[in-house]
Amino acid sequence: MNKDFFKAVVKTAGIAGVFLITNLLLFQIPSLNAQYAGFVYPVQTLYLLYFVFSVIILFALYKISEISASQTGFVFLGLITLKAIGSYFVAQPIISKTIDTTTERVNFLLIFMLFLSIEAYFTVQLLNKKQ
């Protein structure tokens, strides 16, 4: 296995860990803590889910770049599309809640965007490395 892949996974875990701790500390604020109690998914579960998605996507991208570097960008777009579709199904209970929980929806979106940014960053590094 490529050592760059393992470095990317470790960096992703580090970034996710920092943001997870920050996110959990943010929900210690009394007004946000009351809203957090009604969340469908605990924040840790979402971070773990998206970390697993990211590892799978990074693994596929590093493997594809070894086989055919010119296809890496297309594979990234396909995998991100699949991740977005999967995220929609995961978010269904949050979207369909009858109680207005803007905080939970925003938090879910921010976690999704964080991991999307991380994956895009490593994809750009991978594409620039192959040139």
C-alpha positions as a LaTeX table, in Angstrom:
\begin{tabular}{lrrr}
\hline
Residue & $x$ (\AA) & $y$ (\AA) & $z$ (\AA) \\
\hline
Met1 & 0.00 & 0.00 & 0.00 \\
Asn2 & 1.14 & 3.49 & $-0.79$ \\
Lys3 & 2.64 & 5.39 & 2.16 \\
Asp4 & 1.02 & 8.59 & 0.83 \\
Phe5 & $-2.38$ & 6.97 & 1.37 \\
Phe6 & $-1.57$ & 6.25 & 5.01 \\
Lys7 & $-0.31$ & 9.81 & 5.50 \\
Ala8 & $-3.57$ & 11.12 & 4.02 \\
Val9 & $-5.62$ & 8.92 & 6.36 \\
Val10 & $-3.64$ & 10.06 & 9.39 \\
Lys11 & $-3.99$ & 13.72 & 8.39 \\
Thr12 & $-7.71$ & 13.21 & 7.81 \\
Ala13 & $-8.06$ & 11.62 & 11.24 \\
Gly14 & $-6.16$ & 14.49 & 12.84 \\
Ile15 & $-8.24$ & 17.17 & 11.17 \\
Ala16 & $-11.46$ & 15.31 & 11.94 \\
Gly17 & $-10.39$ & 14.87 & 15.56 \\
Val18 & $-9.72$ & 18.58 & 16.02 \\
Phe19 & $-13.04$ & 19.52 & 14.48 \\
Leu20 & $-14.90$ & 16.84 & 16.46 \\
Ile21 & $-13.52$ & 18.14 & 19.75 \\
Thr22 & $-14.35$ & 21.71 & 18.72 \\
Asn23 & $-17.85$ & 20.65 & 17.71 \\
Leu24 & $-18.45$ & 18.82 & 21.00 \\
Leu25 & $-17.13$ & 21.76 & 23.01 \\
Leu26 & $-19.43$ & 24.08 & 21.10 \\
Phe27 & $-22.41$ & 22.00 & 22.18 \\
Gln28 & $-21.44$ & 22.51 & 25.81 \\
Ile29 & $-22.86$ & 26.02 & 25.54 \\
Pro30 & $-26.17$ & 25.80 & 27.48 \\
Ser31 & $-28.44$ & 27.04 & 24.67 \\
Leu32 & $-26.87$ & 24.65 & 22.13 \\
Asn33 & $-26.71$ & 21.77 & 24.60 \\
Ala34 & $-30.50$ & 21.74 & 24.87 \\
Gln35 & $-30.78$ & 21.46 & 21.08 \\
Tyr36 & $-28.06$ & 18.80 & 20.93 \\
Ala37 & $-30.09$ & 16.57 & 23.22 \\
Gly38 & $-32.73$ & 16.26 & 20.47 \\
Phe39 & $-30.35$ & 15.35 & 17.65 \\
Val40 & $-31.17$ & 12.25 & 15.62 \\
Tyr41 & $-27.50$ & 11.23 & 15.33 \\
Pro42 & $-24.78$ & 11.96 & 17.86 \\
Val43 & $-22.01$ & 14.14 & 16.44 \\
Gln44 & $-19.46$ & 11.36 & 17.00 \\
Thr45 & $-21.48$ & 9.01 & 14.82 \\
Leu46 & $-21.55$ & 11.48 & 11.94 \\
Tyr47 & $-17.82$ & 12.11 & 12.16 \\
Leu48 & $-17.12$ & 8.37 & 12.22 \\
Leu49 & $-19.44$ & 7.76 & 9.26 \\
Tyr50 & $-17.84$ & 10.49 & 7.16 \\
Phe51 & $-14.35$ & 9.44 & 8.20 \\
Val52 & $-15.09$ & 5.92 & 6.92 \\
Phe53 & $-16.49$ & 7.40 & 3.68 \\
Ser54 & $-13.32$ & 9.48 & 3.32 \\
Val55 & $-11.00$ & 6.53 & 3.88 \\
Ile56 & $-12.87$ & 4.50 & 1.26 \\
Ile57 & $-12.78$ & 7.38 & $-1.22$ \\
Leu58 & $-9.08$ & 8.07 & $-0.60$ \\
Phe59 & $-8.27$ & 4.36 & $-0.94$ \\
Ala60 & $-10.08$ & 4.18 & $-4.28$ \\
Leu61 & $-8.43$ & 7.37 & $-5.53$ \\
Tyr62 & $-4.93$ & 6.24 & $-4.64$ \\
Lys63 & $-5.52$ & 2.85 & $-6.29$ \\
Ile64 & $-6.96$ & 4.43 & $-9.43$ \\
Ser65 & $-4.09$ & 6.91 & $-9.64$ \\
Glu66 & $-1.64$ & 3.99 & $-9.66$ \\
Ile67 & $-3.53$ & 2.28 & $-12.47$ \\
Ser68 & $-4.60$ & 5.25 & $-14.60$ \\
Ala69 & $-3.75$ & 8.73 & $-13.35$ \\
Ser70 & $-5.84$ & 10.37 & $-16.05$ \\
Gln71 & $-9.03$ & 8.85 & $-14.64$ \\
Thr72 & $-8.52$ & 10.00 & $-11.04$ \\
Gly73 & $-10.61$ & 13.17 & $-11.39$ \\
Phe74 & $-13.52$ & 11.31 & $-12.94$ \\
Val75 & $-13.45$ & 8.66 & $-10.23$ \\
Phe76 & $-13.41$ & 11.43 & $-7.61$ \\
Leu77 & $-16.52$ & 13.01 & $-9.12$ \\
Gly78 & $-18.31$ & 9.66 & $-9.24$ \\
Leu79 & $-17.43$ & 8.78 & $-5.67$ \\
Ile80 & $-18.43$ & 12.19 & $-4.36$ \\
Thr81 & $-21.76$ & 11.83 & $-6.14$ \\
Leu82 & $-22.31$ & 8.45 & $-4.49$ \\
Lys83 & $-21.33$ & 9.94 & $-1.13$ \\
Ala84 & $-23.82$ & 12.78 & $-1.60$ \\
Ile85 & $-26.58$ & 10.31 & $-2.44$ \\
Gly86 & $-25.70$ & 8.21 & 0.61 \\
Ser87 & $-25.65$ & 11.35 & 2.75 \\
Tyr88 & $-29.12$ & 12.24 & 1.57 \\
Phe89 & $-30.43$ & 8.89 & 2.80 \\
Val90 & $-28.58$ & 9.28 & 6.10 \\
Ala91 & $-30.02$ & 12.80 & 6.48 \\
Gln92 & $-33.62$ & 11.74 & 5.75 \\
Pro93 & $-34.59$ & 11.53 & 9.44 \\
Ile94 & $-33.10$ & 14.99 & 10.03 \\
Ile95 & $-34.83$ & 16.48 & 7.00 \\
Ser96 & $-38.20$ & 14.93 & 7.75 \\
Lys97 & $-38.30$ & 15.90 & 11.45 \\
Thr98 & $-41.46$ & 17.82 & 12.25 \\
Ile99 & $-39.68$ & 19.94 & 14.86 \\
Asp100 & $-37.63$ & 22.70 & 13.26 \\
Thr101 & $-34.02$ & 21.78 & 14.06 \\
Thr102 & $-31.94$ & 24.20 & 12.04 \\
Thr103 & $-28.94$ & 23.59 & 14.29 \\
Glu104 & $-28.88$ & 19.90 & 13.50 \\
Arg105 & $-29.26$ & 20.48 & 9.77 \\
Val106 & $-26.50$ & 23.08 & 9.70 \\
Asn107 & $-24.22$ & 20.85 & 11.77 \\
Phe108 & $-24.84$ & 17.92 & 9.40 \\
Leu109 & $-24.08$ & 20.10 & 6.38 \\
Leu110 & $-20.90$ & 21.50 & 7.93 \\
Ile111 & $-19.59$ & 18.02 & 8.74 \\
Phe112 & $-20.36$ & 16.91 & 5.18 \\
Met113 & $-18.56$ & 19.96 & 3.76 \\
Leu114 & $-15.56$ & 19.46 & 6.07 \\
Phe115 & $-14.94$ & 15.95 & 4.82 \\
Leu116 & $-15.68$ & 16.95 & 1.23 \\
Ser117 & $-13.01$ & 19.64 & 1.54 \\
Ile118 & $-10.51$ & 17.18 & 2.96 \\
Glu119 & $-11.15$ & 14.73 & 0.13 \\
Ala120 & $-10.89$ & 17.49 & $-2.48$ \\
Tyr121 & $-7.61$ & 18.68 & $-0.97$ \\
Phe122 & $-6.00$ & 15.24 & $-1.16$ \\
Thr123 & $-7.39$ & 14.69 & $-4.65$ \\
Val124 & $-5.83$ & 17.94 & $-5.84$ \\
Gln125 & $-2.52$ & 16.91 & $-4.26$ \\
Leu126 & $-2.75$ & 13.56 & $-5.99$ \\
Leu127 & $-3.57$ & 15.10 & $-9.36$ \\
Asn128 & $-0.77$ & 17.67 & $-9.09$ \\
Lys129 & 1.71 & 14.97 & $-8.11$ \\
Lys130 & 1.03 & 12.99 & $-11.27$ \\
Gln131 & 1.75 & 15.90 & $-13.62$ \\
\hline
\end{tabular}
